[in-house]
């Protein structure tokens, strides 16, 4: 990739961030579209995040992805927030406003998961049965907001802190979203057509868990937002129950594609992006 003095710069900010696959993904799309741009990973110390944003805006860095642990702070520091960011209180995509010398905030996480479902399990809306979302953290908030916007199916959110989960349900759509405990999980899985793990359980093989998915619909989709490892105990359980299952690599491609669209005005090929990521993981 040839760079010149007119090459636009984009980046992902996080701590840690050197492991991020976003540069592989975004640079492949940039090259495919012929844009004069470069995407890099930039680690930021937590105490320096807001100062870093100011410096990057002053240096004309055109767009940013934001990852752990800065999504809430990115939303708060933005010049403007999208309706989705206002709703979930977190941002993973920032776009430079040159006039204001700051960033406008969007959140593409949840819509990225929906885009992945549309690409790999296009019948998910049509199937009868409720949706079950495990967890009520930042990722879950974005996912719940997107699911509520894209589907009228009943949604059950399972979380240890029921008050936190109920606050989210009340904020998003209390008529559509019900709250349950982990002890009640089997009854919520009964006849479910889509089950999404939005917790960190299983990440890097830490605290793996494997629910029994046999109560779900035979053609249910079992989705894990984790992509490291590609096959978690959660997905192994789905495989054992002969359910359709997907890891979070497609969500990474989906949210990245929507961020790319915010920055460049063109929606890249999500399937091509997923293939790029799969080849990178295969080494």
Secondary structure, DSSP 8 states (H G I E B T S, - for coil): ----TT-EEEEEEESS-TT-SHHHHHHHHHHHHT-SEEEEEEE--GGGHHHHHHHHHHTT--EEEE-TT-HHHHHHH-SEE-HHHHHHS--SEEEEETTTTEEEEE--HHHHHHHHHHHH-TTTTTS-S-EEEE--SHHHHHHHHHHHHH--S-EEEE-S-HHHHHHHHHHH-TTTEEEE-GGGHHHHHTT-SEEEE-S-TTGGGSS------TTS-TT-EEEES--SSSS-HHHHHHHHTT-EEE-THHHHHHHHHHHHHHHHS----HHHHHHHHHHHHH-
